[in-house]
């Protein structure tokens, strides 16, 4: 899934260059890293990238090794449930009994060997049972930015990885609740990554969201004769927007959560860089060139440009060719409002 | 006097483009405005511009109407006393009994008619008496950023302008003292602008700073045979750095302060722009393009570039091609430290 708009990373992310196409962390784009992370476990020929129509061409140009026709541009955004149904149809068209994983393109994950070991175990489990596996992450802090999954008792171990029955999905909690979750040891972060067989997915959809089961079947049936993007141009406009969590994960009773022990960060907004960019001598997290006098705790991103900070703290400063953002760290969620305002004002030069 | 380095206006001001050569306020450079302000009172042929060597060529290129040879570049900075002595020598060489005014190139002053009326009265007074006239400004706020002059009783009026004997010069006061000064009605801001006859200046120097009197005489004597800049290359390196306030104004007993009723602002640092750039709908003072969400009380300067502010207040944000400053308003004096650090680090590309 590589359809994120990444408006929270404006002005670096733009309509045709959202977060998954930025190289802020790890030297290459997050999408590159997402594909490379599967190296040796899932060959690029077996990867489908579902993105939005504007991004299909730029993504094909990244030369990820994924066949061009497996980069699918959605005509309009219909949230994760629709995107996963499309992926499922594409996979079923190739193998009705296929087992597949749904992965994110814009998260920071590592180390790769632990991630791959976890994913391999989940694929093994999903291949042999009518379960929906979700990759849970063992929390390392009482984060209020993630959803959580409550796990039941450990019920099985596959290839050294522990899997629990999932009891419930909970939305982003407040700080106190998150601390309780962390202390209990029974809650996992919901990474938004899933593993299941086409069969199990089909059955769960048929029970909990028949309209989406029918969509999947219609897409699958037309695939031998029509290009996928023509099919989506027909089907998507009439779909409702719904997330897979809401459509399926919060309803199904055959969900299994695995205990992911790898590092995982969805890099939700600018302050998340702090965890990936070590502080300099002044205590600022800098990508680029910065001079600071009495300034600390700031996050600075610039390229071929000097950012000078005097007497400021806890700011995010991002310089790009056409625009510079200066944002209070604790207001980083509101960067989207700048994007909305620019769109409303027709200042598209700062969005494209 | 146009020799200021204007480091407090970095990154817009640079070594070869200090404050007096910026067009932040009033549409033209402050130096342009300083020359135009004399229009009708003092013709450009009678104006000498004393600046530093690096700025002489850029200033000549401004086409101010001042003859090229009357733009004098000092080989090294020796503060205001030396610069005024050089000006005095140049004027005496033309007219030993000349009356002249010493004006600043980087202040915002207006309206011009009131300024000219004041200056004309001061010139008239100085032409007929052995006094050193200093242009005092009637304070409009308890500023702690200016020096003050304590005035004695009103002792004369010339052409409708009031002049007092000056009792003492005081350094920048604290807030409480400044408030007392303001309330008393007996204190004026020291604008650093002076009017006197060459004769009165010569006599005062001879008494209080004989070394500078001798410098002036040596420069005057060599002028018929040598170019001014060659003379200064000889004389300047051995001079001490001293301000005219310290050399003369705090010592002489024949100082008269005039009651300046015009607006005057020395535009000491970025926050001074607030008084000259009206606030926009969000309460920010913007030169250029700005988008703000929950941000107010900021000063923004940018050209052909969008500055987006989210959740910040009381900042100065200045974007230029190579560098961007983000500074707490109450720390604007420390911008000089950035300049010092860049110089120490040899990052001259950000200074030139």
Interface residues (C-beta under 8 A of the other chain):
Chain A: X10 X11 X291 X293 X294 X302 X305 X306 X307 X308 X309 X310 X311 X312 X315 X317 X319 X322 X323 X324 X325 X326 X327 X328 X330 X331 X332 X334 X335 X337 X338 X341 X342 X345 X347 X350
Chain B: X10 X11 X291 X293 X294 X302 X305 X306 X307 X308 X309 X310 X311 X312 X315 X317 X319 X322 X323 X324 X325 X326 X327 X328 X330 X331 X332 X334 X335 X337 X338 X341 X342 X345 X347 X350
